[in-house]
């Protein structure tokens, strides 16, 4: 039919499907076709979307330098179009890619830009994501006190908007940060709250992760019997949901505790 825009959209959808199957190299192939057509027909939004998707695919392949190239092209187009939402999204992606390179200073800078725009737009979900990412970046930089500040902001916002899933994520992150500070009692408290939310939501994968985190906290505090009990619960659920990675980690952790 000679419908270039429709052809481009089809490539975009096939790209997304392969990305969901974790077949990132095939996804990149279709994304490049989408990008080519977007350029041909002068569709700036489609071009920006293609750059974003290419960046995300290279992130998943852990080729962070290539990912950053595409995310920077995405942010350039977003600025040209005056699209604050896409600009905000690209800053988030750049922050994640720089974390992959262990350049935490740059990662924090981009996450702060993301946070600033999200606040200006009244985008509560984006604001929460930025707080979470900033907390994780400070965790990775081993500045655990700053990390806790941002995880607490994430928690407060999640509670304000009634987002139980994100509330659980914040509890999990706070527990891990306090564990790194060797404040094991506080870490255990947060992981128990995360576990409670996962059970309420029927989130079996999250429940297994909570048991793993509780086991790690008890193991760090040298309460090995409790650690083993929680790691066994993690292993049991990992078997139920057929999570091979989770099962391997469960066996590993139980072995360490013994």
N, C-alpha and C positions, 0 to 999 in steps of 0.2 A: 504493500500500500504506500510505501515511501513515507510512512509516519515516523519521522526521526525521534520526536519526543516520546512516542509510545515505545519505540525500540529502546531508547535510553532508560525509561522506567522499568522495562522488562529486565534489562541488564542489572539495574539497581536491585530489583527484587530477588534475582537469582544470586547476586552477590550476598545479600542478607541471609538467604537460605543456606548457602555454603558456609558462611560465617557461623551460623547457628550449629552447623555440624562439625565445627572446629577444623574445617578444611580451608585453611586461610590462603593457601597458594592459589587454589581455584577461585576463591572469593576475590582475590586481588586481580586475577585475569578478567573477571566480569566487571569489576569496579573500574578497571582501566578502559574497558569498552564504553562504560557509562560516562566516564570523564571525557573521552574523545568526542562522543556525540554532544555532550553538554557544551563543549567548546565550539563545535561546529555550528550549533543552533544559537549560540550566544546566551545560553541559559546560566546565568551567574549562580543562582541558588543551587542548581544541580551540580555545577562545577564545585562549589563549596562543599556540598554533601559528599561528592566523590572523594575530595581531598580528606575530609573527616574520616570516611570509611576506610580509605587506604591507610591513614595514620593508625586507626584502631587495629587493622589487620596486621600491620607491621609491629605494633605493640604486642599483639598476641604471639607473634613469632619471635619476640624479644629482640627485634632489630630496632632498637630505640632511636638510633640516629636517623634512620630512614623515616621512622614514625614522626619524629620532630619536624623534619622537612615538610611533610604533608600537613601536619597540624598548623605550621606557620603559614602555609599557603591558605589554609582554611580561614585563619584569623584575619589575614589580609583582605580576603573577599568579604568576610562578614563586616569588616570596618568600612569597606567601599560601599556596601549596600546599606550601612547604618542599622544592621541587624544585631541588636544587643544580645538577644537570646543565643544566637549562633556564636557571637564573639565570646560570651560567657562560657559556652560549651567547649570552645576550642582552648580557652585558658585552662579549663579543668583537665582536658586531655593532654595538654602540654605539661602540666604539673605531674600527671601520672607517668608520662614518658621520661621526664627528668628524674623522677624517683627511680625508675628502672635503670637509669645510668648512675644512680647513687649520687646525683648532684642535687643534694637536698636544699641547698640555698636557692637555686633556681626554681626547684619544685615549689617551695614555699611561696616564692614571689608570684608565680602563676596562680597558685591556689588562692592567694590573697586578692589578686585581680578578679578571679572568679567570684569570690565572696563579695567584693565591693559592688560588682554589677548586679549580682543576684539580689542584694539588699536594695539597691536602687530601683530594681524592677518589681520589688515585692514578691520575688520568687522564693517562697518558703522552702520548697523542695531543694532548689539549687543552693540556697543558703545552708541548709542542713548538710548537703553533700560536701560543700566547701569546708564546713567545720570538721566534718569527718576526715576529709582528705588532709587538712592542715594538721589535725591530731596525728594521723598516721605518718605524715612526713616528719613531724617532730619526734615521734616514736623512733622512726628509722634513723634519725640524726642523734638518737639517744639523749634528747632533751625531754625527759619524761614529765617534768613539771609543766612545761609549756604544752605538751601533748594533752595532759589532763585538763588544762584550761579549755582547750578547743573541744575535747570530747564532752566536757560538761556543758558547753554551749550547744553542742549537737543534741545531747540528752534533753536539755531544757526545751529546745525547739520542737523536738519529736513529741514531747509530752504536751506542749501547747497545741499542736495540730492533731493530736490523737493518733499518731503514726506508731503503732505498736512494733512493727517490724524494725523501724529505725531506732526506736527506744531500746530494743534488744541489742542491736548493733552497737549502740553507744555504751550499754552496760558491758558488753563483751570487750570493747576497746579500753574502757576504763579499768576493767579487771586485769587486762594484759599489761597496761601501763603501771598499775600499782604492783603487779607481780615483778616487773622489772626494777621497781624501787625497793623490792624485798619487803613490802608491806603486805604480807600474805593474807592476813585476816580481812583487810579491806578488799583485796583482790577476790577472795572467796565470796564475800558478800555480793559484789557486782556480778560474778559469774552465776551465783544462785538466782539473782533477779533475772538474768538473761535466760537461764534454764526455765524459769517459771513462765516467761513470755513465750518461749519456743513451744512449751507444752500446751499453753492456751491456744496457740495458733495451729497446732498440729504439724509443726515444722520439725520433721524427724532429722533432717540433715543438721539443722541448727541445734537440736537437742543433743545429737552426738558430739557436735563441736563443743557445746557447753560442758558435757561430761569430760571431754578431753582437757579443756581448760581448767576445770576443777581438779582433775587428776594431776595436772602439771603444777598447780598452785600447792596442793598438798604434798607433792613430791619435793618441791622447792623448800617447803617448810619441814621436810624430813618426817612427815607423817605418812610412811610408806604403805601402811595397811589401808588407809582411806584412799590414797592415790590409786592403789591396785583396784579397789572397789569401783571407783569412777572410771578408770580406764577399761575395766571389764564391761561396764554399762555402755561406754562408747563403742567398744568392739561388737557388742551384741546388736546395737542398732545399725552399725555399719554393715554387718552381715545381713540384717533384715532388708536394708535398702540397696544391697548389692554394690556397696561403695568399696571397691578394691583398694584404693589409696587409703581410705579410712581404716580398713581392716589391717593393712600393713602398718600404719601408724599406731593403731591400737596394740598390736602384738609388740611392736618396738617399745612403746611406753610401758607396757606391763613388764617386759623384760628388764627395762631400766629400773623400775621400782623394785623388782625382786633382787 
